[in-house]
Amino acid sequence: MLLFRSEEGVRAWCAARGREPGAMLSLDEAWRAAVAWFGDALDPAFRGHTPEDTARRFAAAGFYGAFWEA
C-alpha cells in the first residue's frame, strides 16, 4: 500500500514506472477496510476469516467488486 496526496499523484507515479493504477481509497475508506479486516482479530476466539466471510465483511463496509472478492 502506498499513500498519495491525490489521484493525480497516483497516476504520475504509475506513469513514471509503466504501471496501471490499481484500487484507490481515501483515508476514510482505508480505515473502514481495516476495521472490516482486523476488527475482531484481538478476540481470543478469532481463527481467521474464510474467503466468503472476508467478501461479506468488505461488502458490509461498502466495498464491492472482483478486487474485494479475491
C-alpha positions in Angstrom: 0.0 0.0 0.0 1.2 3.4 -0.9 -0.1 6.8 0.3 -0.5 9.8 -2.1 -2.0 13.2 -1.7 -4.2 12.9 -4.8 -5.3 10.7 -7.7 -3.1 12.8 -9.9 -0.1 11.8 -7.8 -1.0 8.1 -8.2 -1.3 8.5 -11.9 2.1 10.3 -12.2 3.8 7.7 -10.0 2.3 4.8 -12.1 3.1 6.5 -15.4 6.8 7.0 -14.4 7.0 3.3 -13.7 4.9 2.0 -16.6 2.2 0.7 -14.3 -1.6 0.9 -14.3 -3.3 2.4 -11.3 -5.0 -0.1 -9.0 -7.6 0.4 -6.4 -7.5 3.9 -4.8 -9.0 4.5 -1.4 -9.5 7.6 0.7 -8.2 7.5 4.2 -11.7 7.0 5.4 -12.2 4.1 3.1 -8.9 2.6 4.1 -10.0 2.8 7.7 -13.3 1.1 7.0 -11.4 -1.7 5.1 -9.0 -2.1 8.1 -11.9 -2.3 10.6 -13.7 -4.9 8.4 -10.5 -6.9 8.2 -8.9 -6.6 11.6 -12.0 -5.6 13.8 -12.2 -8.9 15.6 -8.5 -10.0 15.4 -7.9 -9.5 19.1 -10.8 -11.7 20.2 -9.4 -14.8 21.8 -11.8 -16.9 19.7 -10.5 -15.4 16.5 -9.5 -18.1 14.0 -9.2 -16.2 10.8 -11.8 -15.4 8.0 -12.9 -17.7 5.2 -12.8 -16.1 1.7 -16.6 -15.9 1.8 -16.6 -14.2 5.2 -14.0 -11.8 4.0 -16.0 -10.8 1.0 -19.1 -10.4 3.2 -17.2 -8.2 5.6 -15.9 -5.9 2.9 -19.4 -5.8 1.2 -20.9 -4.7 4.6 -18.3 -1.9 4.8 -19.3 -0.8 1.2 -16.6 -2.5 -0.9 -17.7 -4.5 -3.9 -16.3 -6.0 -7.0 -13.7 -8.5 -8.1 -10.8 -6.8 -6.2 -12.6 -7.2 -2.8 -13.9 -10.7 -3.5 -10.5 -12.2 -4.4 
